[in-house]
Amino acid sequence: MRTSCIVALVGMALLLGGCGRSEPVTVANAAAPVRTEPARAAAPSSQPYVASGPLVVENQVDVAAQREGVVARTDADVGTAVRKGDLLAELDNRQLLADIDAATARVRSAQFQMQHFAAEIKVKETDLARDEAMYKAELITTQQLEHSRYAVESERFEEQREREYLKSAQDTLKSLQFELDKTRIAAPFDGIVARRYVRVGQKVALNDRLYWVTAMSPLNVRFTVPQEFSGKIGRGDEVSVSSAANPEQQHTARVTSVSPVVDPASGTLEVQAQVVGKSAELVPGMTVNIRVNQRR
């Protein structure tokens, strides 16, 4: 029994010694000192900001009819270069011309009446002077002298009435001439006809579109930049403009206005720049790319 106990004790000792010789286990992510570096501010990007926007011109309008009528002639078509005041089309104006002739005749008649009353006043004034002399000579009565005075006064009132009639006739004539001018569809400024909406014989109503006339220069481009550009872009700054068809060809534009406030919906500023010089490649309505450099 003693021997068996000794053997058991020796076996347990050997077993415990084997366990003690096992390799130590390494625990991942063990607590260890970690070196942290202070955060550095991001360096400003040297790359320009690229935006897109349309080319626009200040003078670009639909020329509308100022009165109803029938188109009698068209003198301009799409692509026609026009100067301010050039005739684009004309409405039938025969009735207006007849009315103007009648109004002109009334004006002349009133003018002749004015001359007639001026002569009548001189006659009455002469009669009055004679009657006053005769009254002093006691050749006529007071009633006869008063009659001559009233006759002069009456002629003066008649002249005043005719003067007002003449003014009314002249105003009517002027109004008809204004209406006649409305039958002449003229170019409002120098430019080019972009669209024609009417043809000869077509009846148009007041405010119907007749032509679309646009200027070709100066060209302006409108675009937006992020709000971070506030204070970093201003009037006089230069930007580069290029078309999508030829991005290598850069055109210079100068900033003419920057919105003083940020659009809260998009967080952007609206900018407008004017293209320097002229280019056959850039035309109104085209969408272009704009390269913007921030001020340091």
For each residue, the residues with C-beta under 8 A, 3 or more apart:
1: 4 5
2: 5 6
3: 6 7
4: 1 7 8
5: 1 2 8 9
6: 2 3 9 10
7: 3 4 10 11
8: 4 5 11 12
9: 5 6 12 13
10: 6 7 13 14
11: 7 8 14 15
12: 8 9 15 16
13: 9 10 16 17
14: 10 11 17 18
15: 11 12 18 19
16: 12 13 19 20
17: 13 14 20 21
18: 14 15 21 22
19: 15 16 22
20: 16 17
21: 17 18
22: 18 19
23:
24:
25:
26: 30
27: 30
28:
29:
30: 26 27
31:
32:
33:
34:
35:
36:
37:
38:
39:
40:
41:
42:
43:
44: 294 296
45:
46:
47:
48: 240 291 292 293
49: 225 226 229 291 292 293 294
50: 289 290 291 292
51: 223 224 225 289 290 292
52: 223 287 288 289 290
53: 221 222 223 224 287 288 290
54: 221 222 285 286 287 288
55: 219 220 221 275 282 283 284 285 286 287 288
56: 60 219 220 221 222 284 285
57: 60 214 215 216 217 218 219 220 284
58: 215 218 220
59: 188 189 191 214 215
60: 56 57 191 212 213 214 215 284
61: 188 212 213 214
62: 209 210 211 212
63: 88 185 187 188 209 210 211 212 213
64: 207 208 209 210
65: 68 69 91 185 204 205 206 207 208 210
66: 182 206
67: 91 179 182 183 206
68: 65 203 204 205 206
69: 65 91 92 93 183 203 204
70: 91 92 201 202 203 204
71: 74 89 90 91 92 198 199 200 201 202 203 204
72: 90 91 92 93 200
73: 89 90 200
74: 71 77 88 89 196 198 199 200
75: 86 87 88 89 90
76: 80 82 86 87 88 89 187 193 196 211
77: 74 80 193 196
78: 193 194 195 196
79: 192 193
80: 76 77 192 193
81: 191 192
82: 76 86 88 187 190 191 192 193 213
83: 86 187 190
84: 186 187 188 189 190
85: 186 187
86: 75 76 82 83 186 187
87: 75 76 90 184 185 186
88: 63 74 75 76 82 185 186 187 193 210 211 213
89: 71 73 74 75 76 185 198 210 211
90: 71 72 73 75 87 93 183 184 185
91: 65 67 69 70 71 72 182 183 184 185 204
92: 69 70 71 72 95 183
93: 69 72 90 96 97 180 183
94: 97 98
95: 92 98 99
96: 93 99 100 176 179 180 183
97: 93 94 100 101 180
98: 94 95 101 102
99: 95 96 102 103 176
100: 96 97 103 104 173 176 177 180
101: 97 98 104 105
102: 98 99 105 106
103: 99 100 106 107 169 172 173 176
104: 100 101 107 108 173
105: 101 102 108 109
106: 102 103 109 110 169 172 173
107: 103 104 110 111 166 169 170 173
108: 104 105 111 112
109: 105 106 112 113 169
110: 106 107 113 114 162 165 166 169
111: 107 108 114 115 166
112: 108 109 115 116
113: 109 110 116 117 162 165 166
114: 110 111 117 118 159 162 163 166
115: 111 112 118 119
116: 112 113 119 120
117: 113 114 120 121 155 158 159 162
118: 114 115 121 122 159
119: 115 116 122 123
120: 116 117 123 124 155 158
121: 117 118 124 125 152 155 156 159
122: 118 119 125 126
123: 119 120 126 127
124: 120 121 127 128 148 151 152 155
125: 121 122 128 129 152
126: 122 123 129 130
127: 123 124 130 131 148 151 152
128: 124 125 131 132 148 149 151 152
129: 125 126 132 133
130: 126 127 133 134
131: 127 128 134 135 140 144 145 148
132: 128 129 135 136 145 148
133: 129 130 136 137
134: 130 131 137 139 140
135: 131 132 138 139 140 141 142 144 145
136: 132 133
137: 133 134
138: 135
139: 134 135
140: 131 134 135 144 145
141: 135 144 145
142: 135 145 146
143: 146 147
144: 131 135 140 141 147 148
145: 131 132 135 140 141 142 148 149
146: 142 143 149 150
147: 143 144 150 151
148: 124 127 128 131 132 144 145 151 152
149: 128 145 146 152 153
150: 146 147 153 154
151: 124 127 128 147 148 154 155
152: 121 124 125 127 128 148 149 155 156
153: 149 150 156 157
154: 150 151 157 158
155: 117 120 121 124 151 152 158 159
156: 121 152 153 159 160
157: 153 154 160 161
158: 117 120 154 155 161 162
159: 114 117 118 121 155 156 162 163
160: 156 157 163 164
161: 157 158 164 165
162: 110 113 114 117 158 159 165 166
163: 114 159 160 166 167
164: 160 161 167 168
165: 110 113 161 162 168 169
166: 107 110 111 113 114 162 163 169 170
167: 163 164 170 171
168: 164 165 171 172
169: 103 106 107 109 110 165 166 172 173
170: 107 166 167 173 174
171: 167 168 174 175
172: 103 106 168 169 175 176
173: 100 103 104 106 107 169 170 176 177
174: 170 171 177 178
175: 171 172 178 179
176: 96 99 100 103 172 173 179 180
177: 100 173 174 180 181
178: 174 175 181 182
179: 67 96 175 176 182 183
180: 93 96 97 100 176 177 183 184
181: 177 178 184
182: 66 67 91 178 179
183: 67 69 90 91 92 93 96 179 180
184: 87 90 91 180 181
185: 63 65 87 88 89 90 91 210 211
186: 84 85 86 87 88
187: 63 76 82 83 84 85 86 88 190 191 213
188: 59 61 63 84 213
189: 59 84 213 215
190: 82 83 84 187 215
191: 59 60 81 82 187 213 214 215 216
192: 79 80 81 82 213 214 215 216
193: 76 77 78 79 80 82 88 196 211 212 213
194: 78 212 213 214
195: 78 211 212
196: 74 76 77 78 193 210 211 212
197: 208 209 210 211 212
198: 71 74 89 202 204 208 210 211
199: 71 74 202
200: 71 72 73 74
201: 70 71
202: 70 71 198 199
203: 68 69 70 71
204: 65 68 69 70 71 91 198 208 210
205: 65 68 208
206: 65 66 67 68
207: 64 65
208: 64 65 197 198 204 205
209: 62 63 64 197 212
210: 62 63 64 65 88 89 185 196 197 198 204
211: 62 63 76 88 89 185 193 195 196 197 198
212: 60 61 62 63 193 194 195 196 197 209
213: 60 61 63 82 88 187 188 189 191 192 193 194
214: 57 59 60 61 191 192 194 284
215: 57 58 59 60 189 190 191 192 284
216: 57 191 192 219 283 284
217: 57 278
218: 57 58 274 275
219: 55 56 57 216 274 275 282 284
220: 55 56 57 58 256 272 273 274 275
221: 53 54 55 56 241 253 272 273 274 275 288 290
222: 53 54 56 270 271 272
223: 51 52 53 270 271 273 290
224: 51 53 263 266 268 269 270 271
225: 49 51 229 233 268 269 271 292
226: 49 229 267 268 269
227: 230 262 267 268 269
228: 232 294
229: 49 225 226 232 233 269 292 294
230: 227 262 269
231: 234 295
232: 228 229 294 295
233: 225 229 237 255 258 269 271 292 294 295
234: 231 237 255 258 295
235: 255 256 257 258
236: 254 255
237: 233 234 254 255 295
238: 252 253 254 255
239: 252 253 254 255 273 290 291 292 293
240: 48 250 251 252 253 290 291
241: 221 250 251 252 253 273 275 282 288 289 290 291
242: 246 247 248 249 250 251 288 289 291
243: 246 247 249 281 282 286 288 289
244: 247 287 288 289
245: 281
246: 242 243 249 281
247: 242 243 244 289
248: 242
249: 242 243 246 281
250: 240 241 242 291
251: 240 241 242 275 276 277 279 281 282
252: 238 239 240 241 275 276 277
253: 221 238 239 240 241 273 274 275 276 290
254: 236 237 238 239 273 274 276
255: 233 234 235 236 237 238 239 258 271 272 273
256: 220 235 272 273 274
257: 235 271 272
258: 233 234 235 255 269 270 271 272
259: 262 263 269 270 271
260:
261:
262: 227 230 259 267 268 269
263: 224 259 266 267 268 269 270
264: 267
265:
266: 224 263
267: 226 227 262 263 264
268: 224 225 226 227 262 263
269: 224 225 226 227 229 230 233 258 259 262 263
270: 222 223 224 258 259 263
271: 222 223 224 225 233 255 257 258 259 292
272: 220 221 222 255 256 257 258
273: 220 221 223 239 241 253 254 255 256 290
274: 218 219 220 221 253 254 256
275: 55 218 219 220 221 241 251 252 253 279 282
276: 251 252 253 254
277: 251 252
278: 217
279: 251 275 282
280:
281: 243 245 246 249 251
282: 55 219 241 243 251 275 279 286 288
283: 55 216 286
284: 55 56 57 60 214 215 216 219
285: 54 55 56
286: 54 55 243 282 283
287: 52 53 54 55 244
288: 52 53 54 55 221 241 242 243 244 282
289: 50 51 52 241 242 243 244 247
290: 50 51 52 53 221 223 239 240 241 253 273
291: 48 49 50 239 240 241 242 250
292: 48 49 50 51 225 229 233 239 271
293: 48 49 239
294: 44 49 228 229 232 233
295: 231 232 233 234 237
296: 44
